[in-house]
């Protein structure tokens, strides 16, 4: 018994230590970027040799950062709304309708998760070049929709699967119409999934670089603009921009946790 307890304690310690190393490995690079952004010098130096907001102010001296940020926000918002509409419709069909080939259709919609984004970007570049579409907005919108749709569909399917259709049927028996029953019964029950899907879709669209770089013609997104800047300059401005993006992403995660609860979404 003592040997089993000791082995159990050692295993428990091993899991905690491994988990701690994973957490440190995830957050340490972000902390380094955040600290570099306060460096008063002209180089990307760690640890910083002082504290200065110089490079945060320098962001506003480059209008291209602001315009690309606005474009990324608009693109992410449009992609999120469209992805939610298609994802919710698809999730309802796949969870409420029993038909042959449902698993195949579900796997098809989820396939962008396993296809390398370099392949997606190259494929869409060839397709749009053949169609003579040389504008960033429609091409990036379609690409980002394909990339974000698996996330919204997967989360909404998981949430709808936990909502028995009998609740809607009971509401309809009591006199509610089909759409009213869905809006007043099912929709509030899957609100955590909708919020989580929206945040996942927006962050995925906003942060995408690998596939988007193939389809930049007349407009550029913020991640691509950051990459273009760092290839020409070596000052901490990119660290300041990255720090603001990190804070924005953390804020979205905190909002999701406070509003709907992560355990509700993933449980």
C-alpha angles and dihedrals in degrees: 000000000000091000090052091050091049093048089047091051092048091049091049091051091048092053093048092048092048091048091049092052091050092051092048091048090052099047103032096075090048091051091050092052091047093052093045090057090067094054109123093207129085096249136078095251130165126228093034117242093222143337122277138150090210096115094046088057089046089064090071091053089066108064090187090073092054095045093047089048091053091047092050091050093049092045092047093048094049091045092049095050093047093044091051092050094049094039094051092048092048093046091052091051094046095046102035100037122065109205139141114272097027092125091049092052091047091051090049093055091046094047095095087070092067099036112091111249090229088062091048092049094048091046094052091044090056092044096049092043089054090049090046093237106153102167124103099215101064095035095048091044093056092044094049091046090055091048097047099039095079091057095050093042094049095048094045093048089053092050096044091049088063093051111083113220088222089081090061091045090052090052091050091050088055091055106272118134122241095259094041091051090052093046096047102034113025101029095060090047093056095040092110090056092048093051092045092047091051093051094045091048094047095047092045091051096042095049099040114125111145098065097027095060090071094058103046112122117133100000131040133204124229098254090053091047090052090052092048091050095049091052089060104031134041102198126115094256090104089051089054092050091046091050091054090050090050091052091047092052092047089050091054091050091049091049090051091049094048095042105041107358124242092239089057092054098044100029 
